[in-house]
Amino acid sequence: MPQTLSKIWQNKYVQVIIDYFSRLDLGYASASIAYFSLLSIFPLLIVIGNLLSIVGLELDSVLRFLATFLPESIISILQPIVKSILFQNGIGVLSISLIVTLWSVTRLVASIRLSQNQIYGVPAKNIAIIDRFVSLFWLVLILSIASALLLFAAVGSNVLDLLPINADTVRTLKSAKPLIVFVGLFITLTLFNWLLPTKKPWLPWAVTGTIIEVLFMMVSAHFFSLYVGFIAQAYSFYQAINSVIITMVWMNFIAFVGLLGTIITAILNHLWPARDKNSRQKIVQLSQKMHITK
């Protein structure tokens, strides 16, 4: 038995897995990301809400979009916040919120990038201004994609009705709207996992890591709902504390799953890097041989 365990421990694949999981304190890193997420979410909602109120979006449209990737417990917390934002206008509030959002979200992206670089073994460089510019670029990209998806989810039906296409096609496109939004968010998360780290993984492994992240979120959503029910009973004496705890736990969970997906992506990229065309062709040939043997 000890010899068997020793052989398993000395296995190359096991050593690689242990090495990558020991590079980062998942609990501390996910808590740090969750902290900056909590700092970012409320000023970010104010900025987006003020911009959307100019466009004239309705509350139901925004909530339907958020429901595509957030659990019901989080939606119930955000609903009164989004409602108050959409029905209030103010250039001063927008300006202050924009400044706070730029600072907090760039810190959030920088924190995620730092954790990803630690996983990939990239040494930290004391060039804060470059990291801030990289974080700002990703902030603009993510906000642009999210805004485009939100506008499509909210006003896409009106645009489709104006196009010179038949009613059956319009109904088909409307029914496919949630799928289109989900695919857009999936692509955004894949780009985040692929391009944000300094050391870029092979794109198929980045897609694999994103799929694993999504599966983890879907499987554990039920357990999170049970936990939310427990927290709601334990802290029912004060609704504000209840809301903050649930939001913080959800953000911590999302950060943990995201970093776990990055670790799996890094492990796959280390074992099968496919750095050039020849190595990629070997993987394709291996998959073809496996298909033939089947």
C-alpha positions in Angstrom: 0.0 0.0 0.0 2.7 2.6 0.9 4.6 1.7 -2.3 1.4 2.2 -4.4 0.8 5.6 -2.8 4.4 6.5 -3.4 4.2 5.6 -7.1 1.0 7.7 -7.4 2.6 10.6 -5.6 5.7 10.4 -7.9 3.5 10.3 -11.0 4.3 13.1 -13.5 0.7 14.1 -13.9 0.1 14.1 -10.1 3.2 16.2 -9.5 2.1 18.8 -12.1 -1.4 19.0 -10.5 0.0 19.4 -7.0 2.5 22.0 -8.3 -0.2 24.2 -9.9 -2.6 23.9 -7.0 0.1 25.0 -4.6 1.0 28.1 -6.5 -1.9 30.1 -5.3 -3.9 30.3 -2.0 -7.4 29.9 -3.6 -9.2 31.0 -0.4 -7.2 34.2 0.0 -7.2 35.1 -3.7 -10.9 34.5 -4.2 -11.7 36.6 -1.1 -9.5 39.4 -2.5 -11.3 39.3 -5.8 -14.7 39.1 -4.1 -13.8 42.2 -2.0 -12.9 44.3 -5.1 -16.1 42.9 -6.8 -18.2 44.2 -3.9 -16.5 47.6 -4.2 -17.2 47.6 -7.9 -20.7 46.4 -8.3 -22.7 49.2 -6.8 -20.9 52.2 -8.5 -20.9 50.1 -11.7 -24.7 49.6 -11.4 -25.1 53.3 -10.9 -23.1 54.1 -14.1 -24.9 51.5 -16.2 -28.2 52.4 -14.8 -27.8 56.1 -15.6 -26.7 55.3 -19.1 -29.6 52.9 -19.6 -32.1 55.4 -18.3 -31.0 57.8 -21.1 -31.8 55.0 -23.6 -35.1 54.4 -21.9 -34.8 50.7 -21.0 -37.5 49.2 -18.7 -36.8 47.5 -15.4 -38.1 44.1 -16.6 -35.7 44.1 -19.6 -32.7 44.6 -17.4 -33.8 42.0 -14.9 -34.4 39.5 -17.7 -30.9 40.0 -18.9 -29.4 39.6 -15.4 -31.5 36.5 -14.8 -29.5 34.7 -17.6 -26.4 34.4 -15.5 -27.4 35.3 -11.9 -29.3 33.1 -9.4 -32.8 34.2 -8.2 -31.5 35.1 -4.7 -29.0 37.6 -6.2 -31.7 39.0 -8.5 -34.0 39.7 -5.6 -31.2 41.7 -3.9 -30.3 43.7 -7.1 -33.9 44.4 -8.1 -34.6 47.3 -5.7 -31.1 48.7 -6.5 -31.6 48.6 -10.2 -35.1 50.0 -9.9 -33.9 53.0 -7.9 -31.0 53.6 -10.3 -33.1 53.5 -13.5 -35.6 56.0 -12.1 -33.1 58.6 -11.0 -31.0 60.9 -13.1 -28.1 63.0 -12.0 -24.9 64.1 -13.8 -23.1 64.6 -10.5 -23.9 61.1 -9.2 -22.9 59.7 -12.6 -19.6 61.5 -12.6 -18.6 60.4 -9.1 -19.8 56.8 -9.7 -17.8 56.7 -13.0 -14.6 57.7 -11.1 -15.2 55.2 -8.4 -16.0 52.5 -11.0 -12.8 53.1 -13.0 -10.7 52.8 -9.8 -12.5 49.7 -8.3 -13.0 47.8 -11.5 -9.4 48.3 -12.7 -8.3 47.1 -9.2 -10.6 44.1 -9.7 -9.2 43.2 -13.1 -5.6 43.7 -11.8 -6.3 41.4 -8.9 -7.7 38.7 -11.2 -4.7 39.1 -13.6 -2.2 38.9 -10.7 -3.8 35.6 -9.5 -3.8 34.2 -13.0 -0.1 35.1 -13.5 0.7 33.4 -10.2 -1.0 30.3 -11.4 1.0 30.4 -14.7 4.2 31.1 -12.8 4.7 34.5 -14.2 6.8 36.7 -11.8 5.2 39.9 -10.7 6.6 43.1 -12.1 6.5 46.4 -10.3 5.1 48.3 -13.3 1.7 49.4 -11.9 1.0 51.9 -14.6 1.1 49.2 -17.3 -1.1 46.9 -15.3 -3.6 49.7 -14.9 -3.7 50.4 -18.6 -4.2 46.7 -19.3 -6.9 46.6 -16.7 -8.6 49.7 -18.2 -8.5 48.1 -21.7 -10.2 45.0 -20.4 -12.7 47.1 -18.5 -13.7 48.9 -21.7 -13.9 45.7 -23.6 -16.0 43.9 -21.0 -18.4 46.8 -20.5 -18.8 47.2 -24.3 -19.7 43.5 -24.7 -22.0 43.5 -21.7 -23.7 46.7 -22.8 -24.2 45.3 -26.3 -25.7 42.1 -24.9 -28.0 44.1 -22.6 -29.2 46.4 -25.4 -29.8 43.3 -27.6 -31.8 41.6 -24.8 -33.8 44.7 -24.1 -34.5 46.4 -27.4 -33.7 43.5 -29.8 -37.4 42.6 -30.1 -38.3 46.2 -31.3 -35.5 46.2 -33.9 -36.6 42.7 -35.2 -40.2 43.9 -35.6 -39.0 46.8 -37.8 -36.9 44.6 -40.1 -38.5 43.4 -43.4 -38.5 39.7 -42.5 -41.4 37.3 -42.0 -43.1 36.7 -38.6 -41.8 33.1 -38.2 -38.2 34.2 -38.5 -38.8 37.0 -36.0 -40.4 34.5 -33.5 -37.4 32.1 -34.0 -34.9 34.9 -33.3 -36.8 36.1 -30.3 -36.9 32.6 -28.8 -33.2 32.2 -29.4 -32.4 35.5 -27.6 -31.5 33.8 -24.2 -29.2 31.4 -26.1 -27.5 34.3 -27.9 -27.0 36.2 -24.7 -25.5 33.1 -23.0 -23.2 32.4 -25.9 -22.0 36.1 -25.8 -21.3 35.8 -22.1 -19.5 32.5 -22.7 -17.3 34.0 -25.4 -16.5 37.0 -23.1 -15.5 34.6 -20.3 -13.3 32.6 -22.7 -11.5 35.7 -23.9 -11.0 36.7 -20.3 -9.4 33.3 -19.5 -7.4 33.3 -22.7 -6.1 36.9 -23.2 -5.9 38.4 -19.7 -3.0 36.3 -18.3 0.5 37.4 -19.4 1.2 33.8 -20.5 -1.5 32.9 -23.0 -2.7 29.3 -22.9 -3.7 27.4 -26.0 -7.2 28.6 -27.0 -8.8 25.1 -26.9 -7.6 24.7 -23.3 -9.0 28.2 -22.5 -12.4 27.1 -23.9 -12.1 23.8 -21.9 -11.5 25.8 -18.7 -14.5 28.1 -19.4 -16.7 25.0 -19.9 -15.5 23.6 -16.6 -16.3 26.9 -14.9 -19.8 27.0 -16.3 -20.4 23.4 -15.4 -19.2 24.0 -11.8 -21.5 27.0 -11.5 -24.5 25.0 -12.9 -23.9 22.0 -10.6 -23.3 24.0 -7.5 -26.2 26.4 -8.0 -28.5 24.0 -6.2 -26.2 23.8 -3.2 -25.8 27.6 -3.2 -29.6 28.0 -3.1 -29.7 25.7 0.0 -27.0 27.8 1.6 -28.9 31.0 0.8 -32.0 29.6 2.5 -29.9 28.8 5.6 -28.4 32.3 5.6 -31.8 33.9 5.2 -33.1 32.1 8.3 -30.0 32.7 10.4 -29.8 36.4 9.6 -33.5 37.2 9.1 -33.2 39.8 11.9 -31.7 42.3 9.6 -32.3 42.3 5.9 -29.3 44.5 5.0 -26.8 42.1 6.6 -28.6 39.2 4.9 -28.2 40.8 1.5 -24.5 41.7 2.0 -23.6 38.3 3.2 -25.4 36.5 0.3 -23.8 38.9 -2.3 -20.4 38.4 -0.8 -20.7 34.7 -0.6 -21.8 34.5 -4.3 -18.9 36.7 -5.5 -16.5 34.6 -3.4 -17.9 31.5 -5.0 -17.7 32.9 -8.5 -14.1 34.0 -7.9 -13.2 30.6 -6.5 -14.7 28.7 -9.5 -13.0 31.1 -12.0 -9.6 30.6 -10.4 -10.2 26.8 -10.3 -10.9 26.9 -14.1 -7.7 28.9 -14.6 -5.7 26.2 -12.7 -7.2 23.4 -14.8 -6.5 25.4 -18.0 -2.9 25.9 -16.9 -2.5 22.2 -16.1 -3.8 21.2 -19.5 -1.6 23.8 -21.2 1.5 22.5 -19.3 0.9 18.8 -20.1 -0.2 19.4 -23.7 1.1 22.9 -24.6 0.6 22.7 -28.4 2.9 25.6 -28.8 3.5 25.2 -32.5 1.8 23.7 -35.5 3.7 20.4 -35.3 2.6 19.7 -31.7 -1.0 20.7 -32.6 -0.9 18.3 -35.6 0.3 15.5 -33.2 -2.8 16.1 -31.0 -5.1 16.1 -34.1 -3.4 12.9 -35.3 -3.8 11.3 -31.8 -7.5 12.1 -31.7 -7.9 10.7 -35.2 -6.2 7.5 -34.2 -8.4 7.2 -31.1 -11.5 7.7 -33.4 -10.3 5.0 -35.8 -9.6 2.5 -33.0 -13.2 3.1 -31.8 
